[in-house]
């Protein structure tokens, strides 16, 4: 087992409101740095639950298994420690924070990341002399990353997601990822609600950030995102388990035939017609 791999073994997850009902029923998955893994699956299969469980969302409880990253079982760590250990989650539905500017928010997150997993008295991320980033260095970094994502610099002065369109919210998620430079990024349906222009800009931003030191777990409901971001592996998640793994061609097969044939081949009892298991081509509503 390598420290450069996110290793998920027999992960079982239930909602905190009903801890006896597992949503994830034994996930086994290994994501290495420098790799892009796409997770696809029908509605209700557990895709977002997987993303939230990996980052420690309080609405879920771990009922079994482990997730190892950099020599630690991260399930034993708080959400902020997982982030400081180099994990990042881009939300499907980011929260608005009126009164807090994008620049202040991102700088605070960057300084927390620079503090490391176990904070010491020698490092004060708010003090440039004791390990924090200087305002000048931060401004330069923000300008560089905003240019990468084709974002107006005035964006930094706006309040976090307050009055943002769907596309702007997703661009802010990508900006955070660009500035924080995580080593393992979990993108939860980043393409949801985007029109084709916004999708292309976000995808170009992700592609520009791909490097041998960052792994990506890309959760998507639409095959179209994979026209822009080429995955190394595609996994089908259904009924709480990964039932099939393949390459880029698997996503194309799903677009052509839907999930029905794959689920039947995996021996799953399907109670709905194949038409209900088609892969959506476009979202019901796009946002610029």
C-alpha positions as CSV (number, residue, x, y, z in Angstrom):
1,X,0.0,0.0,0.0
2,X,1.5,3.3,-1.1
3,X,1.2,6.7,0.7
4,X,0.4,8.1,-2.7
5,X,-2.9,6.2,-2.9
6,X,-6.3,6.7,-1.4
7,X,-7.2,3.2,-0.4
8,X,-10.9,2.4,0.4
9,X,-11.6,-1.0,1.8
10,X,-15.1,-2.5,2.5
11,X,-16.5,1.0,3.3
12,X,-20.0,0.8,4.7
13,X,-21.9,4.0,5.4
14,X,-25.3,4.8,6.9
15,X,-27.2,8.0,7.5
16,X,-26.9,9.2,11.0
17,X,-30.7,9.3,11.2
18,X,-31.0,5.6,10.5
19,X,-27.6,3.9,11.3
20,X,-29.0,0.4,10.7
21,X,-29.6,1.1,7.0
22,X,-26.4,1.1,5.0
23,X,-26.3,3.3,1.9
24,X,-22.8,2.1,1.0
25,X,-22.5,-1.6,1.4
26,X,-18.8,-2.4,1.0
27,X,-16.9,-0.1,-1.3
28,X,-13.4,-1.2,-2.5
29,X,-11.5,1.4,-4.5
30,X,-7.9,2.6,-4.9
31,X,-7.2,6.0,-6.4
32,X,-3.6,6.9,-7.0
33,X,-2.1,10.4,-7.4
34,X,-1.9,11.3,-11.0
35,X,-5.0,9.2,-11.8
36,X,-8.6,10.3,-12.7
37,X,-11.3,7.9,-11.6
38,X,-14.9,8.6,-12.6
39,X,-17.8,7.3,-10.6
40,X,-21.1,7.0,-12.4
41,X,-24.4,5.4,-11.4
42,X,-28.2,5.8,-11.3
43,X,-29.9,8.2,-8.9
44,X,-29.8,7.0,-5.3
45,X,-26.9,4.7,-5.8
46,X,-24.7,6.4,-3.1
47,X,-22.4,8.6,-5.2
48,X,-22.7,11.7,-3.0
49,X,-22.8,9.6,0.1
50,X,-19.3,8.3,-0.9
51,X,-18.0,11.8,-1.4
52,X,-19.4,13.1,1.9
53,X,-18.2,10.0,3.9
54,X,-14.7,10.4,2.6
55,X,-14.6,14.0,3.9
56,X,-16.3,13.3,7.2
57,X,-19.8,14.8,6.8
58,X,-21.7,14.7,10.1
59,X,-24.9,13.4,8.5
60,X,-23.3,10.0,7.9
61,X,-21.9,7.3,10.2
62,X,-19.3,4.8,9.2
63,X,-20.5,1.3,10.0
64,X,-17.5,-0.7,8.6
65,X,-14.3,-0.6,6.7
66,X,-11.4,1.8,6.5
67,X,-10.0,4.6,4.2
68,X,-6.2,4.9,4.2
69,X,-4.3,8.0,3.0
70,X,-0.7,8.9,3.8
71,X,-0.4,6.1,6.3
72,X,-3.5,7.0,8.3
73,X,-7.0,5.8,8.5
74,X,-8.7,9.1,7.7
75,X,-12.0,7.9,9.1
76,X,-10.5,8.6,12.5
77,X,-9.8,12.2,11.6
78,X,-12.0,15.3,11.7
79,X,-13.1,16.9,8.4
80,X,-10.6,19.8,8.8
81,X,-7.7,17.4,9.5
82,X,-8.6,15.4,6.3
83,X,-8.5,18.7,4.4
84,X,-5.1,19.7,5.9
85,X,-3.9,16.2,5.0
86,X,-4.4,17.1,1.3
87,X,-8.0,16.0,0.6
88,X,-10.4,18.4,-1.1
89,X,-14.2,18.1,-1.8
90,X,-16.0,20.2,-4.4
91,X,-19.6,20.3,-3.4
92,X,-22.5,19.7,-5.7
93,X,-24.5,22.4,-3.9
94,X,-22.1,24.9,-2.4
95,X,-23.3,27.0,0.6
96,X,-23.6,30.8,0.5
97,X,-21.8,32.8,3.2
98,X,-23.0,36.4,3.1
99,X,-20.6,38.9,4.6
100,X,-17.4,36.8,3.9
101,X,-15.4,37.7,0.8
102,X,-14.1,35.1,-1.5
103,X,-10.5,36.4,-1.0
104,X,-10.8,36.2,2.8
105,X,-12.4,32.7,2.7
106,X,-9.8,31.2,0.3
107,X,-6.8,32.8,2.2
108,X,-8.1,31.4,5.5
109,X,-8.4,28.0,3.9
110,X,-4.9,28.2,2.4
111,X,-3.3,29.3,5.7
112,X,-5.1,26.4,7.5
113,X,-3.7,24.0,4.9
114,X,-0.2,25.4,5.3
115,X,-0.4,24.8,9.1
116,X,-0.2,21.1,8.5
117,X,-2.1,18.3,10.2
118,X,-0.7,18.7,13.7
119,X,-0.4,22.4,14.5
120,X,2.6,23.5,16.4
121,X,3.4,26.8,18.3
122,X,6.3,27.4,15.8
123,X,3.9,27.9,12.9
124,X,1.2,30.6,12.9
125,X,-0.5,30.6,9.5
126,X,-1.9,34.1,10.1
127,X,1.6,35.5,10.4
128,X,3.7,35.7,7.2
129,X,6.9,35.6,9.3
130,X,5.8,32.4,11.1
131,X,4.6,30.3,8.2
132,X,1.6,32.2,6.8
133,X,1.3,33.4,3.3
134,X,1.9,37.2,2.8
135,X,-0.8,39.3,1.3
136,X,1.3,40.1,-1.7
137,X,2.0,36.4,-2.4
138,X,-1.6,35.5,-1.9
139,X,-2.8,38.2,-4.4
140,X,-0.3,37.0,-7.0
141,X,-1.5,33.4,-6.5
142,X,-5.2,34.4,-6.7
143,X,-4.6,36.4,-9.9
144,X,-2.8,33.4,-11.5
145,X,-5.5,30.9,-10.6
146,X,-8.4,33.2,-11.6
147,X,-6.8,33.8,-15.0
148,X,-6.5,30.0,-15.4
149,X,-10.2,29.7,-14.8
150,X,-11.1,32.7,-16.9
151,X,-12.6,34.6,-13.8
152,X,-12.8,38.3,-13.4
153,X,-10.6,39.5,-10.6
154,X,-13.6,41.5,-9.1
155,X,-14.9,38.0,-8.2
156,X,-12.6,37.9,-5.2
157,X,-14.4,40.8,-3.5
158,X,-17.8,39.2,-3.7
159,X,-19.3,37.3,-0.8
160,X,-18.9,33.5,-0.9
161,X,-21.7,32.1,-3.2
162,X,-24.0,34.9,-2.3
163,X,-26.2,35.6,-5.3
164,X,-23.9,33.4,-7.5
165,X,-25.3,31.6,-10.5
166,X,-24.8,27.8,-10.7
167,X,-21.8,28.3,-13.0
168,X,-20.2,30.9,-10.7
169,X,-20.6,28.5,-7.7
170,X,-18.8,25.7,-9.5
171,X,-16.0,28.1,-10.7
172,X,-15.5,29.1,-7.1
173,X,-15.1,25.4,-6.1
174,X,-12.5,25.1,-8.8
175,X,-10.7,28.3,-7.7
176,X,-10.4,26.9,-4.2
177,X,-9.0,23.7,-5.6
178,X,-6.5,25.6,-7.7
179,X,-5.3,27.7,-4.8
180,X,-5.1,24.9,-2.2
181,X,-3.4,22.5,-4.6
182,X,-4.7,19.3,-2.9
183,X,-3.2,15.9,-3.5
184,X,-6.5,14.1,-3.7
185,X,-9.6,16.0,-5.1
186,X,-13.1,14.6,-4.8
187,X,-15.5,16.4,-7.3
188,X,-19.1,15.8,-6.5
189,X,-21.2,16.3,-9.6
190,X,-19.3,19.5,-10.5
191,X,-21.0,19.4,-13.9
192,X,-24.5,19.6,-12.4
193,X,-26.5,22.6,-13.5
194,X,-23.9,23.9,-16.0
195,X,-24.5,25.0,-19.6
196,X,-22.0,23.9,-22.2
197,X,-19.8,27.1,-21.9
198,X,-19.5,26.9,-18.2
199,X,-18.9,23.2,-18.3
200,X,-16.0,23.7,-20.8
201,X,-14.4,26.4,-18.6
202,X,-14.6,24.2,-15.5
203,X,-13.3,21.2,-17.3
204,X,-10.4,23.2,-18.8
205,X,-9.6,24.4,-15.3
206,X,-9.6,20.8,-13.9
207,X,-7.4,19.6,-16.8
208,X,-4.9,22.5,-16.3
209,X,-4.6,21.4,-12.6
210,X,-4.1,17.7,-13.3
211,X,-0.5,16.7,-12.4
212,X,1.3,13.6,-11.1
213,X,0.8,14.8,-7.5
214,X,-3.0,15.0,-7.6
215,X,-5.5,12.2,-7.8
216,X,-9.1,12.9,-8.8
217,X,-12.3,11.1,-7.9
218,X,-14.8,12.5,-10.3
219,X,-18.5,11.8,-9.4
220,X,-20.8,12.6,-12.3
221,X,-24.3,11.9,-13.5
222,X,-23.6,12.9,-17.1
223,X,-21.3,11.2,-19.5
224,X,-20.8,14.6,-21.2
225,X,-18.2,15.8,-18.7
226,X,-16.0,12.9,-19.7
227,X,-15.9,14.4,-23.2
228,X,-13.7,17.1,-21.7
229,X,-11.9,15.3,-18.8
230,X,-10.6,11.9,-19.8
231,X,-10.7,9.4,-17.0
232,X,-8.2,6.6,-16.5
233,X,-10.9,4.5,-14.9
234,X,-14.7,4.5,-14.9
235,X,-16.6,2.8,-12.0
236,X,-20.4,2.1,-11.9
237,X,-21.8,2.5,-8.5
238,X,-25.2,0.9,-7.9
239,X,-27.2,-0.1,-4.8
240,X,-24.2,0.8,-2.6
241,X,-21.5,-1.2,-4.4
242,X,-19.2,-0.8,-7.3
243,X,-20.5,-3.3,-9.8
244,X,-18.3,-2.7,-12.8
245,X,-15.0,-1.0,-13.6
246,X,-13.6,-0.2,-17.0
247,X,-11.9,2.5,-19.0
248,X,-13.3,5.5,-21.0
249,X,-15.2,3.1,-23.2
250,X,-17.4,2.0,-20.3
251,X,-18.8,5.6,-20.1
252,X,-19.6,5.5,-23.8
253,X,-21.3,2.1,-23.3
254,X,-23.4,3.5,-20.5
255,X,-24.4,6.5,-22.7
256,X,-25.4,4.1,-25.5
257,X,-27.2,1.4,-23.5
258,X,-27.9,2.9,-20.0
259,X,-27.2,1.2,-16.7
260,X,-29.7,-1.7,-17.2
261,X,-27.4,-4.2,-19.0
262,X,-24.5,-3.5,-16.5
263,X,-26.8,-4.0,-13.5
264,X,-28.3,-7.2,-14.8
265,X,-24.9,-8.6,-15.6
266,X,-23.9,-7.9,-12.0
267,X,-26.8,-10.0,-10.8
268,X,-28.8,-7.1,-9.3
269,X,-32.6,-7.2,-9.1
270,X,-33.8,-4.3,-11.2
271,X,-37.4,-3.2,-10.5
272,X,-37.6,-0.5,-13.1
273,X,-37.5,-0.5,-16.9
274,X,-34.3,0.2,-18.8
275,X,-35.7,3.6,-20.0
276,X,-35.6,4.7,-16.3
277,X,-31.9,3.8,-16.2
278,X,-30.7,5.8,-19.1
279,X,-27.7,8.1,-18.6
280,X,-28.9,11.7,-18.9
281,X,-27.5,13.5,-21.9
282,X,-28.3,17.1,-20.6
283,X,-29.4,18.4,-17.2
284,X,-33.0,19.5,-16.9
285,X,-31.8,23.0,-16.1
286,X,-28.6,24.7,-17.1
287,X,-27.0,27.7,-15.4
288,X,-24.6,30.2,-16.9
